[in-house]
Amino acid sequence: MIDEAKRSDDVEKWSAQVKVLAELVEHHMEEEEQEMLPDFRKASDGEERERLGEAFLAEKRNVLPDGSEKNPRLQPLRQNLHS
């Protein structure tokens, strides 16, 4: 789907493809949050979750250095790291 969007010259078609892709990714993330993360929380300790979360946020800053730390959608992730 990404390759198809990259090849598109039609702005409206490109926008629609990117929107569908974003929805698919978000749906996949929600599934993993509901299915995998509870099991990980049970099988890990707080220090391990803290290390993994900090590594994730550091990498995210490398990819999105433009203030992504202020993104309100990341607040639950930060809160879950400390619980």
C-alpha positions in Angstrom: 0.0 0.0 0.0 2.9 2.4 0.8 4.5 1.8 -2.6 1.1 2.4 -4.3 0.7 5.7 -2.5 4.3 6.7 -3.4 3.5 6.1 -7.1 0.3 8.1 -7.1 0.1 11.4 -8.9 -3.4 12.1 -7.8 -3.4 14.0 -4.5 -6.9 12.9 -3.5 -6.1 9.3 -4.2 -2.8 9.6 -2.3 -4.6 11.2 0.7 -7.2 8.4 0.7 -4.5 5.7 0.6 -2.5 7.3 3.4 -5.7 7.7 5.5 -6.5 4.0 5.0 -2.9 3.0 5.8 -3.0 5.1 9.0 -6.3 3.5 10.1 -4.8 0.0 9.5 -1.7 0.8 11.5 -3.8 2.3 14.4 -6.1 -0.7 14.4 -3.1 -3.0 14.6 -1.6 -1.0 17.4 -4.8 -1.1 19.4 -5.0 -4.9 19.0 -1.4 -5.3 20.2 -2.1 -3.0 23.2 -5.1 -5.1 24.2 -3.6 -8.5 23.5 0.1 -8.4 24.0 0.8 -5.6 26.5 -1.2 -7.1 29.4 0.7 -10.3 29.0 4.0 -8.4 28.9 3.0 -6.5 32.0 2.3 -9.7 33.9 5.6 -11.3 32.8 7.9 -8.3 33.4 8.9 -6.1 36.3 8.7 -2.4 36.5 12.4 -1.9 35.9 12.3 -3.8 32.7 9.2 -1.9 31.5 10.9 1.4 32.4 14.1 0.5 30.4 12.1 -0.6 27.4 9.9 2.4 27.5 12.8 4.8 27.8 14.5 3.1 24.9 11.3 3.4 22.8 11.0 7.1 23.7 14.6 7.8 22.9 14.3 6.2 19.5 11.0 8.1 18.9 12.9 11.3 19.6 15.5 10.3 17.0 12.7 9.7 14.4 10.5 12.6 15.4 12.7 15.3 17.0 10.1 18.1 16.5 8.4 18.1 20.0 6.7 14.7 19.8 7.2 14.5 23.6 4.3 16.9 23.8 2.0 14.6 21.9 -1.0 13.9 24.2 -1.4 10.4 22.7 1.9 9.5 24.3 0.8 10.4 27.8 -0.8 7.0 28.5 2.4 5.3 27.4 4.5 7.4 29.8 2.0 6.8 32.7 2.0 3.0 32.0 5.8 2.9 32.2 5.6 3.9 35.9 2.8 1.7 37.0 
